[in-house]
Amino acid sequence: MHTLESSAPNPWSQRLDLALWAYRITFKTPLRMSPYKLVYGKTCHFPLELEHKSYWALNELNLDLKFVRDKRMLQHNNCK
């Protein structure tokens, strides 16, 4: 909260919902799970985590598409 307060002019009370969300989805050792998972039965991730995974998946897909394109070009050149 201190970092959010010092980096933005908004009062910390406007960011309280983000702090509560972070608390609810963070792993708790006594529970051996997050409070969110305890209530809903599944894990929840920050949007940033999902964005990172989406970027990774997109990157992998692009690499595969490049491989397929190169393979097709090679096959096309061999047919000539």
C-alpha positions in Angstrom: 0.0 0.0 0.0 2.9 2.4 0.8 4.2 2.0 -2.7 0.9 2.6 -4.3 0.3 5.6 -2.1 3.7 7.2 -2.8 3.5 6.6 -6.6 0.0 8.0 -7.2 -1.7 11.1 -5.9 -4.9 9.1 -5.1 -5.7 8.3 -1.5 -4.9 4.7 -0.4 -8.6 4.2 0.4 -9.4 4.2 -3.3 -7.0 1.3 -3.7 -8.3 -0.7 -0.8 -10.2 -3.1 -3.1 -7.0 -4.0 -4.9 -5.3 -4.7 -1.6 -8.2 -6.9 -0.5 -8.2 -8.8 -3.8 -4.4 -9.4 -3.5 -5.0 -10.7 0.1 -7.8 -13.0 -1.0 -5.8 -14.7 -3.8 -2.5 -15.0 -2.0 -1.5 -18.4 -0.7 -1.9 -18.8 3.1 0.2 -21.4 4.8 -2.2 -22.3 7.6 -5.0 -22.9 5.0 -2.6 -24.5 2.5 -4.4 -22.5 -0.1 -5.7 -19.1 -0.8 -9.0 -17.8 0.7 -10.3 -17.5 -2.8 -9.7 -21.2 -3.5 -11.2 -22.2 -0.2 -14.4 -20.4 -1.1 -14.7 -21.1 -4.9 -12.7 -24.3 -5.3 -10.3 -22.9 -7.9 -7.3 -20.7 -8.1 -7.4 -17.1 -9.3 -4.6 -15.1 -10.8 -3.8 -11.5 -11.2 -4.6 -10.1 -14.7 -0.8 -9.5 -15.1 -0.1 -13.2 -14.6 -2.6 -14.1 -17.2 -1.3 -11.5 -19.6 2.2 -12.9 -19.2 1.0 -16.4 -19.8 -1.0 -15.2 -22.8 2.0 -13.4 -24.2 4.1 -16.6 -23.7 1.5 -18.7 -25.5 1.3 -16.2 -28.3 5.0 -16.2 -28.6 5.1 -20.0 -28.8 2.4 -20.0 -31.5 4.3 -17.4 -33.6 7.4 -19.6 -33.4 5.4 -22.6 -34.5 3.9 -20.7 -37.4 7.3 -19.6 -38.5 8.5 -23.2 -38.4 5.5 -24.4 -40.5 6.0 -21.6 -43.0 9.6 -22.5 -43.4 8.8 -26.2 -43.8 6.2 -25.4 -46.4 8.6 -23.2 -48.3 11.2 -26.0 -48.2 8.6 -28.5 -49.5 7.5 -26.1 -52.2 11.1 -25.6 -53.3 11.7 -29.4 -53.4 8.7 -29.9 -55.7 10.1 -27.6 -58.4 
